[in-house]
Amino acid sequence: MGDRSRAIGLLCLLGCVLGLLSACENAAERAEKFTELGNAYLQEGDTFRARIQFDNALRADTKHEGALRGALEVADIEDAPTGRTIPLLEKLVAVSPTDIVLQSRLADTLIAGGTPFAALAPAEASLALAPQSADAARRVALVLALTGNDPRASPAADLLGPDDPVGRLGVALKGGSEGTAQEILTQLRQSDPENASLGLALADSLIWQGRDPDRADRLLAAVEPLLIDPNAASLKRAELALARGDLARARSFLRGGSMDSLNARAQLLCRQAGQCAVAVKEVRAPSAALLTAAAREALGAGRYTEAEEYLQRLPGTAAAERSVLDIQLALARGQTQAAVTALAAVRGDSPDLAALRILAAEGADAEKRAALRRIVDRSAEATIAVEYLVAEALAAGDADQAAALLHRMARRFPSRIDLTLAAAEAYRRSGDFAQAKALAARVRRLNPAAPGALRFLASLAMEEGKLSAARRLTEALIEVDTHDPARQLRIEALKRSGQSDRLTALLEAWRAEGVSRPYLYRELAEIYGRTGKSERQLSVLQAGRSAFPSLPYFVIETATLQSQLGRTGAAETTWRNGLAAFENSQAIRIGLANLLMAQERRSEALRFVLETPVGELLKAPSSPQLVERIDRALPSHPVLSAAIWRGLARQQMDRGETSAAAQLIARSLQLMPNDPDTLYWAGQIQAARNEWGEAEESWRQALALLPDTGATVTEGEIRARLDRVTPPATDP
């Protein structure tokens, strides 16, 4: 490997091991570390290992946007089938629904895959995000036509207008008028030749939906005269024949036309009919792609000699594809050493590293784990093995084993401070603080300003309550590392020491230097709030809101403080602007409702209250006060009020406050005395207060009222409670 490759490899090992072992205790942080690793491998061009790291990230956090985008980029580079691409796009759209590029791409991919019903939602979403986009409107019109709906009944029709060719095409197809469709396609061809491909896309979708193949055939006939490359329609006809199960007709389209088109049709036959061997024979000069597909098919079927023959026919330009398949063939035949030799030759790896790559790719059963450990013990290039074995040990909850492995590696490579720190962190997790500190101190002796060692020792000092040491270490850390984790560690050390003045001065100094981070504004606002400096607190919160308009936190805190200062007009403006920016934020909705209730503007407040789920109402910090106001304002909504009081009673019971819970459930019973759910929870609270007679009575009343179509409690749940207070009957 070259120097750059080695550097990336070492960097990735450091990130991987520390990502597995370090202070990344929550899933989001682990996902971030794995994503950084994946991006590093991606920059190096190693899509195999990049994909592994992105998969690791998504196991830690299934909604991590960076990991999803990285995995999608890998899929694009590897030319993955849509079966792998579509789920990634769907997850990305769920995570980032306002990304019009993602919505559009998902819709186009689903259309191309013959699933226009699924394409409708992302197509309409892209139009909603760009309501003036003609491209988005055309996409919606086409999807509607393909799904049997009238494009004229959608917002797309208003944007496209009655004379837009694409909109008219959708209407014509909906009405089954292929003649009109041909006229429109001709018009499109004259204005933009590439738009004739729309007809092909529509036919393609009809074919793979299995809907009306005769109509797809007619549409192909309408499109064919307009195409620059007539072979394109022939390829679609081969697809249509395959969709009908007519293999003989599909093979007939392999004759005639250019060699490129013949190979394309042969690949279609190979890929979609599982007839690669037949396809290769039909084409006089099969392409490298067709031979590769045939070799893969033969390999998967266990026809190893046939696969080898296809590989021998591959041209020199396909050396990379052949190398991969040679390795797979050797492994399938049980020729592990041949596979190792081939991989080492391709990548320029040492034999040990080649073996490690294969073992990691194959998965580590007991036999392979033993092989990995042998390579770790003898090889200087054991990065994959360390990564694999440490991850396995941690997954099994065996921090001692992980620490021992890393410590052994650290002793073998004393200059590798990344391994030493990883071993220290593993010892910390296993509870051996003395060994952890000894290893980190060794790193500091090698490099007194090593950020990793300072960060580790500072965290350990805080964990042990040695706050003076933590302050000294974080002060030294900030001198050499100004990244967010180091800054946050310094903040935490000063907070735990109670040194508010020093912390305030530090935060203001960073702010003056141009450091702009959400945590900086949050910490400053909290300090000014604790020390009674409300105006400064408000100024900092407003600055944070301007700097980070995408964070609802600053809206909520600013409006709350404005209300506390008696500036209700400003608070209402802040709440309303916040709700416009974050329309799904229940916290902002509740805050505005609370403010309006306090001003006796009940009719306005009720609109927000009734749109808010009861569960979200109960999460609000001000929920008791808000509920009191709701109760007074909702005499005509006893069900909602009773549900709110019942929810608050359950909250208090969960906290062990049974007296408060009893008072709250009594309020709920006043409103709904014959509600099974309320009676059931009244019994629960009474039982928690050892009032078993009252509890039994409440549960029996609830049972007598069942079945109640609106109740969530079941007969089985109530009887299970009654069994606890009623002894089973015995035979005389």
Secondary structure in CASP SS format (residue, H / E / C, confidence):
PFRMAT SS
TARGET T0000
AUTHOR 0000-0000-0000
METHOD secondary structure of the structure
MODEL  1
M C 1.00
G C 1.00
D H 1.00
R H 1.00
S H 1.00
R H 1.00
A H 1.00
I H 1.00
G H 1.00
L H 1.00
L H 1.00
C H 1.00
L H 1.00
L H 1.00
G H 1.00
C H 1.00
V H 1.00
L H 1.00
G H 1.00
L H 1.00
L H 1.00
S C 1.00
A C 1.00
C C 1.00
E C 1.00
N C 1.00
A H 1.00
A H 1.00
E H 1.00
R H 1.00
A H 1.00
E H 1.00
K H 1.00
F H 1.00
T H 1.00
E H 1.00
L H 1.00
G H 1.00
N H 1.00
A H 1.00
Y H 1.00
L H 1.00
Q H 1.00
E H 1.00
G C 1.00
D C 1.00
T H 1.00
F H 1.00
R H 1.00
A H 1.00
R H 1.00
I H 1.00
Q H 1.00
F H 1.00
D H 1.00
N H 1.00
A H 1.00
L H 1.00
R H 1.00
A H 1.00
D C 1.00
T C 1.00
K C 1.00
H C 1.00
E H 1.00
G H 1.00
A H 1.00
L H 1.00
R H 1.00
G H 1.00
A H 1.00
L H 1.00
E H 1.00
V H 1.00
A H 1.00
D H 1.00
I H 1.00
E C 1.00
D C 1.00
A C 1.00
P C 1.00
T H 1.00
G H 1.00
R H 1.00
T H 1.00
I H 1.00
P H 1.00
L H 1.00
L H 1.00
E H 1.00
K H 1.00
L H 1.00
V H 1.00
A H 1.00
V H 1.00
S C 1.00
P C 1.00
T C 1.00
D C 1.00
I H 1.00
V H 1.00
L H 1.00
Q H 1.00
S H 1.00
R H 1.00
L H 1.00
A H 1.00
D H 1.00
T H 1.00
L H 1.00
I H 1.00
A H 1.00
G C 1.00
G C 1.00
T C 1.00
P H 1.00
F H 1.00
A H 1.00
A H 1.00
L H 1.00
A H 1.00
P H 1.00
A H 1.00
E H 1.00
A H 1.00
S H 1.00
L H 1.00
A H 1.00
L H 1.00
A C 1.00
P C 1.00
Q C 1.00
S C 1.00
A H 1.00
D H 1.00
A H 1.00
A H 1.00
R H 1.00
R H 1.00
V H 1.00
A H 1.00
L H 1.00
V H 1.00
L H 1.00
A H 1.00
L H 1.00
T C 1.00
G C 1.00
N C 1.00
D C 1.00
P H 1.00
R H 1.00
A H 1.00
S C 1.00
P H 1.00
A H 1.00
A H 1.00
D H 1.00
L H 1.00
L H 1.00
G C 1.00
P C 1.00
D C 1.00
D C 1.00
P H 1.00
V H 1.00
G H 1.00
R H 1.00
L H 1.00
G H 1.00
V H 1.00
A H 1.00
L H 1.00
K H 1.00
G C 1.00
G C 1.00
S C 1.00
E H 1.00
G H 1.00
T H 1.00
A H 1.00
Q H 1.00
E H 1.00
I H 1.00
L H 1.00
T H 1.00
Q H 1.00
L H 1.00
R H 1.00
Q H 1.00
S H 1.00
D C 1.00
P H 1.00
E H 1.00
N H 1.00
A H 1.00
S H 1.00
L H 1.00
G H 1.00
L H 1.00
A H 1.00
L H 1.00
A H 1.00
D H 1.00
S H 1.00
L H 1.00
I H 1.00
W H 1.00
Q H 1.00
G C 1.00
R C 1.00
D C 1.00
P H 1.00
D H 1.00
R H 1.00
A H 1.00
D H 1.00
R H 1.00
L H 1.00
L H 1.00
A H 1.00
A H 1.00
V H 1.00
E H 1.00
P H 1.00
L H 1.00
L C 1.00
I C 1.00
D C 1.00
P C 1.00
N H 1.00
A H 1.00
A H 1.00
S H 1.00
L H 1.00
K H 1.00
R H 1.00
A H 1.00
E H 1.00
L H 1.00
A H 1.00
L H 1.00
A H 1.00
R C 1.00
G C 1.00
D C 1.00
L H 1.00
A H 1.00
R H 1.00
A H 1.00
R H 1.00
S H 1.00
F C 1.00
L C 1.00
R C 1.00
G C 1.00
G C 1.00
S C 1.00
M H 1.00
D H 1.00
S H 1.00
L H 1.00
N H 1.00
A H 1.00
R H 1.00
A H 1.00
Q H 1.00
L H 1.00
L H 1.00
C H 1.00
R H 1.00
Q H 1.00
A H 1.00
G C 1.00
Q C 1.00
C H 1.00
A H 1.00
V H 1.00
A H 1.00
V H 1.00
K H 1.00
E H 1.00
V C 1.00
R C 1.00
A C 1.00
P C 1.00
S C 1.00
A H 1.00
A H 1.00
L H 1.00
L H 1.00
T H 1.00
A H 1.00
A H 1.00
A H 1.00
R H 1.00
E H 1.00
A H 1.00
L H 1.00
G H 1.00
A C 1.00
G C 1.00
R C 1.00
Y H 1.00
T H 1.00
E H 1.00
A H 1.00
E H 1.00
E H 1.00
Y H 1.00
L H 1.00
Q H 1.00
R C 1.00
L C 1.00
P C 1.00
G H 1.00
T H 1.00
A H 1.00
A H 1.00
A H 1.00
E H 1.00
R H 1.00
S H 1.00
V H 1.00
L H 1.00
D H 1.00
I H 1.00
Q H 1.00
L H 1.00
A H 1.00
L H 1.00
A H 1.00
R C 1.00
G C 1.00
Q C 1.00
T H 1.00
Q H 1.00
A H 1.00
A H 1.00
V H 1.00
T H 1.00
A H 1.00
L H 1.00
A H 1.00
A H 1.00
V H 1.00
R H 1.00
G C 1.00
D C 1.00
S C 1.00
P H 1.00
D H 1.00
L H 1.00
A H 1.00
A H 1.00
L H 1.00
R H 1.00
I H 1.00
L H 1.00
A H 1.00
A H 1.00
E H 1.00
G C 1.00
A C 1.00
D C 1.00
A H 1.00
E H 1.00
K H 1.00
R H 1.00
A H 1.00
A H 1.00
L H 1.00
R H 1.00
R H 1.00
I H 1.00
V H 1.00
D H 1.00
R H 1.00
S C 1.00
A C 1.00
E C 1.00
A C 1.00
T H 1.00
I H 1.00
A H 1.00
V H 1.00
E H 1.00
Y H 1.00
L H 1.00
V H 1.00
A H 1.00
E H 1.00
A H 1.00
L H 1.00
A H 1.00
A C 1.00
G C 1.00
D C 1.00
A H 1.00
D H 1.00
Q H 1.00
A H 1.00
A H 1.00
A H 1.00
L H 1.00
L H 1.00
H H 1.00
R H 1.00
M H 1.00
A H 1.00
R H 1.00
R H 1.00
F C 1.00
P C 1.00
S C 1.00
R C 1.00
I H 1.00
D H 1.00
L H 1.00
T H 1.00
L H 1.00
A H 1.00
A H 1.00
A H 1.00
E H 1.00
A H 1.00
Y H 1.00
R H 1.00
R H 1.00
S H 1.00
G C 1.00
D C 1.00
F H 1.00
A H 1.00
Q H 1.00
A H 1.00
K H 1.00
A H 1.00
L H 1.00
A H 1.00
A H 1.00
R H 1.00
V H 1.00
R H 1.00
R H 1.00
L H 1.00
N C 1.00
P C 1.00
A C 1.00
A C 1.00
P H 1.00
G H 1.00
A H 1.00
L H 1.00
R H 1.00
F H 1.00
L H 1.00
A H 1.00
S H 1.00
L H 1.00
A H 1.00
M H 1.00
E H 1.00
E C 1.00
G C 1.00
K C 1.00
L H 1.00
S H 1.00
A H 1.00
A H 1.00
R H 1.00
R H 1.00
L H 1.00
T H 1.00
E H 1.00
A H 1.00
L H 1.00
I H 1.00
E H 1.00
V H 1.00
D C 1.00
T C 1.00
H C 1.00
D H 1.00
P H 1.00
A H 1.00
R H 1.00
Q H 1.00
L H 1.00
R H 1.00
I H 1.00
E H 1.00
A H 1.00
L H 1.00
K H 1.00
R H 1.00
S H 1.00
G C 1.00
Q C 1.00
S H 1.00
D H 1.00
R H 1.00
L H 1.00
T H 1.00
A H 1.00
L H 1.00
L H 1.00
E H 1.00
A H 1.00
W H 1.00
R H 1.00
A H 1.00
E C 1.00
G C 1.00
V C 1.00
S C 1.00
R C 1.00
P H 1.00
Y H 1.00
L H 1.00
Y H 1.00
R H 1.00
E H 1.00
L H 1.00
A H 1.00
E H 1.00
I H 1.00
Y H 1.00
G H 1.00
R H 1.00
T C 1.00
G C 1.00
K C 1.00
S H 1.00
E H 1.00
R H 1.00
Q H 1.00
L H 1.00
S H 1.00
V H 1.00
L H 1.00
Q H 1.00
A H 1.00
G H 1.00
R H 1.00
S H 1.00
A H 1.00
F C 1.00
P C 1.00
S C 1.00
L C 1.00
P H 1.00
Y H 1.00
F H 1.00
V H 1.00
I H 1.00
E H 1.00
T H 1.00
A H 1.00
T H 1.00
L H 1.00
Q H 1.00
S H 1.00
Q H 1.00
L C 1.00
G C 1.00
R C 1.00
T H 1.00
G H 1.00
A H 1.00
A H 1.00
E H 1.00
T H 1.00
T H 1.00
W H 1.00
R H 1.00
N H 1.00
G H 1.00
L H 1.00
A H 1.00
A H 1.00
F C 1.00
E C 1.00
N C 1.00
S C 1.00
Q H 1.00
A H 1.00
I H 1.00
R H 1.00
I H 1.00
G H 1.00
L H 1.00
A H 1.00
N H 1.00
L H 1.00
L H 1.00
M H 1.00
A H 1.00
Q C 1.00
E C 1.00
R C 1.00
R H 1.00
S H 1.00
E H 1.00
A H 1.00
L H 1.00
R H 1.00
F H 1.00
V H 1.00
L H 1.00
E C 1.00
T C 1.00
P C 1.00
V H 1.00
G H 1.00
E H 1.00
L H 1.00
L H 1.00
K H 1.00
A C 1.00
P C 1.00
S C 1.00
S H 1.00
P H 1.00
Q H 1.00
L H 1.00
V H 1.00
E H 1.00
R H 1.00
I H 1.00
D H 1.00
R H 1.00
A H 1.00
L C 1.00
P C 1.00
S C 1.00
H C 1.00
P H 1.00
V H 1.00
L H 1.00
S H 1.00
A H 1.00
A H 1.00
I H 1.00
W H 1.00
R H 1.00
G H 1.00
L H 1.00
A H 1.00
R H 1.00
Q H 1.00
Q H 1.00
M H 1.00
D H 1.00
R C 1.00
G C 1.00
E C 1.00
T H 1.00
S H 1.00
A H 1.00
A H 1.00
A H 1.00
Q H 1.00
L H 1.00
I H 1.00
A H 1.00
R H 1.00
S H 1.00
L H 1.00
Q H 1.00
L H 1.00
M C 1.00
P C 1.00
N C 1.00
D C 1.00
P H 1.00
D H 1.00
T H 1.00
L H 1.00
Y H 1.00
W H 1.00
A H 1.00
G H 1.00
Q H 1.00
I H 1.00
Q H 1.00
A H 1.00
A H 1.00
R C 1.00
N C 1.00
E C 1.00
W H 1.00
G H 1.00
E H 1.00
A H 1.00
E H 1.00
E H 1.00
S H 1.00
W H 1.00
R H 1.00
Q H 1.00
A H 1.00
L H 1.00
A H 1.00
L H 1.00
L C 1.00
P C 1.00
D C 1.00
T C 1.00
G C 1.00
A C 1.00
T C 1.00
V C 1.00
T C 1.00
E H 1.00
G H 1.00
E H 1.00
I H 1.00
R H 1.00
A H 1.00
R H 1.00
L H 1.00
D H 1.00
R H 1.00
V H 1.00
T C 1.00
P C 1.00
P C 1.00
A C 1.00
T C 1.00
D C 1.00
P C 1.00
END
